[in-house]
Amino acid sequence: MDRLLSSGRHAPTTTERTWTVTDTLLYALGVGAGATDPAAELRFTTENSTGHPHAVLPSFATLLAAEPPYLGEPAVVRHAGETLTLHRPLPPAGRARTTATVTDVYDQTSGALVEHRSEIHDTDGAHLATVERAMFVIGTGGFGGRRAPHTPWQRPAERPHHTAHHHTRPEQALLYRLSGDRNPLHSDPTVADAVGLPGPVLHGLCTFGFAARTLLRTVADDDPDRIRRISARFTAPLFPGDTLTVLVWRRPDGVLFQAVDGRGRPVLDRGMLDLHG
């Protein structure tokens, strides 16, 4: 962490990831596909259903991003934001090469905000996706660096054009962790208690995946090819079993969205979606 704070950069890393049809199907189930109506999203939850050619949820690309460098114990590191840009549809199975680097370290006084970017290509060199991830490290601010730039965003005053309610399952985090994130904060009550939480929390990227599914259905006609860019800030934890409500506002230049828990507290904020065409 000291090296990141002093330089604001980190040597690029390159990793490879292979995924199978089973991985993309399991991810879809982990972010709630088919939970309300098992027949509604068969192209994402099955690979052999009549009239439903298999497709991959766009947010699966977040699993192909590289992990940021070690920033500290899990208790002091928070996932603060995610921006996914898709350059082409993801295949149901494949191999990707990911080149990643820390692009900036900002001084937010109470902590450091570390920005990390992953460029994901298939093995033939085709650019699949870019994942930009922001991590907040508690207690490491005050080093005299720049503050993160402010991106204008305001929740619209009018009623949302689309509202979707998702009832997450009590075991949602146990299912989602099978896609790769085995952080015990999402499964072990003892670990959650040690950081002052009443219980394990749902993965932020699982919540992000629920929101991305809503956007895919409500504004992109369930066509993954139309999704270009999705971004959001993580503002509060969601607990498995809670209700997640995704609010969507259409705009001439794109889509704004927000996701709130059962008490109306934003868990995803400053959400934006850009579509192709």
N, C-alpha and C positions, 0 to 999 in steps of 0.2 A: 504494500500500500504506500509506503514512503516513497518508493521509486515512481509510482504513478503520480503522486502528488507533486513531486519535484519536477517531473518532466512533462506531464500531461499526455504522454504517449507510451505505448507499449509495443514491443516487437510483435509483428504479425505472426499468427499461428495458422497452420493449415491442418484440417482434420478431414476424415472421410466418414460418411455415414451411409449404410445400406438399409433400405427398408423394403418390406414385403407387403403384399395385399393384406395379410393379417394385421400388420401394423396400422395401415390406414383405416381398416374397419374398426379396430380396437379404439383408435383415437376418436373416431366418430361417435362411438358409444360413450366414451369417456366425457365428451362435451355435450351429451344429452340427446344425440340423434336417435329418433325412434322411441324415445321414452314415453311420449304422450300417445302416439299412434305408430305402432311398429311398421305399418305399411306406407307411411308418409315420406320416408327418406331412404327408400331402399337402394337408390343408386350410390348412397354414401355408406350404407350399413351392410350391403351384400354385394357379391361380385357375380352372381349368376341368376338374377331375377329377370323374368321375361319382361321386356320392354323398359328395363332400367339399366342401361349400360353403366358400368362402375365408373365413378368419378371420385376425386379426392377433395375433401373440404379444404378451401384455400388456407385456412389457419393452421393446417398440418405443417406448413413450412416453418412455423416457429420452432418445431422440434428439430429441425435441421440446422438451426443456429448453433454456433459454438458457445460454450460456457465462458463467461467473463473470467479473467484471472482471479485468483484468490483475493478477496477483499476483506476478510475477517470472519469471525464466528457468525453462524446464521442469525443469532439474536440481534446483531447490529446491522445486518444487511437487508434492505428492503428493495423489492422489484418496484421501480417507480413508474416506468412507462415502456410501451412497446409500439413500434411502428413496423408494419410489414408491407413491403412493396413486392408485388408479383410481376415478373417479367414474362412468364408463360405458364400455362397450366401444369400442375404437377402430375407425373405419371403415377398410377396405382402402386408400382413397385419400381425401384431403381437404386442408383448409387449417386451420391453427391460429394463434391469436394468443397469444403467451406474454408474461406480465408477470412480471418477475423482480427480485429485490432481495437484497442482503446483509442477513441478519437478525441476525447476531451475529458478533463476533470475540472469541475466547477466548485467554487467555494460558496456553500449555502449557509454559512455561519454555524448552524447546528450540526452540519455534516457535509460530506463531500458527495457530489452527484457525478457519477462515472458513466460516461456514454461509450457504448461498445457496439461496433457494427460488424455484421457477418455478411459476406458476399458468397452466395451459394450457386455453384455451377454443376451441371451434370458432367460425367466423365468425358463427354465429347466437347466440352467447353461452352455449351449453351448456358446462358445466364438464366437461372430459375427464379431467384428471389434475393431480396436484401432485407435483413432484419436488423433494426436499430433498437437497442435495448438500453434503458437508463436504470442504474442501480444507485440507491441512496445508502450511504454508509454513515450511520449515526455516530456522532462524537468525533468526527475527523475534520470538521470545518475550522475556520478561523486561521487559515494558513496564508491569507493575503491574495488568493486567486480571484479570478473573475466570477461573477454570478452568472448562472445560466440565463440565456436570452428568454424574454417573455414572448410567448406565442398567443396572440389575441384569440379568445374563445369566450362566447357568452351563451348561456342556455337561452334558447328562444322563449319568448313570453307566451306564444300561442300553444294550444294543445298539440301534442305530438301527432304526426300523421300516422304512425304505427306504434302500438304498444303490445309487447309480447311478455307474457308471464311464464316463467320456467320454475317448476317446483323441483329443486335439486334433491337428489336422493341422500339419505343419511350416509351411505357408503360411497358417495360420488368421488371423494378424494382417493379412496382405496382403489377405485376403478381407474381413475385418471393416472395415478402414479405408475400403473403398468405400462404407460407410454414412455417412461424413462425417468421422471423426476421423483426420486425416492427420498427426498428431504423428509426426515421424520417429523418436522413441524406440521406436516399434513396428515400424519397418521398416528403419532405417539402422544397420548395425553400428558405423559410426564414431561416431554420436551415442550409442549404448548404451555403447560403450567409454569415451567421455569422461565418463560419469557412474558408471563403475566396474561396469558390468554385463557379463556374458560375451556378451550378444547382445541383440537386440531382445526386448521383453517383450510378452505379450498384453495388450490393452487390459483394464483392470479391468471396464469395462462389458460387454465380451465374456464374461468369466468370470461376471459377474452374470447375463447372458443365458442362459448354459448352466445355471446354478443355477435360474433362473426356469422354464426349460423342464422341468427335472426335477420341480419342485414342481407345475407345471401337470399333468404326467402322473400323478404318484404320489398326489397328494392332492386334485386338482381335476377328475379324470376328463377331462382335456384340454378343459375348458370355460373359455374366457377370462372368461366372465361371472361366474365364481365368485371370481376373484382380486380382493381389495380392497386389500391393502397388502403390500409386500415391502420388507424393509430388511436391510442387511448392512454390516459394516465391511470395508475392504480392508486386509489385514494383511501381505501379501507378494506379490511378482510371480509370475505363472505364465508359463513360457516355451512358445512354440508347439512342439508335438510332445510335450509332457508329458501325463501322464494327470491328469485332474481327477476326483476322487471327491466326490460330493455325498452327505452324510449327513443324514437327515431323521428327526426325532422328532415324532410326533403328541402333542398335549396337549389337554386339555379346552377350553382357552381359545385354541387356535391351534396353530401349528407352529413348531418350532425347527429350524434347519439350520446346517450348516457345510460348507465345501468345502476339500479338502486336495489338495496336489500329489502327484506320484508317490513322494515321500519321506515323506508323511504330515504335511507342514508346512501349517498352515492358511493359505489364501490369501483366503478369505472367512470371517469370524467373526461371532459374535453375530447370526446370521441369524434373522429372524422373518417369518412369513407369517400374515396374517389373511384369512379367507375371508368372502364374503357368505353369509349364511344358515347 
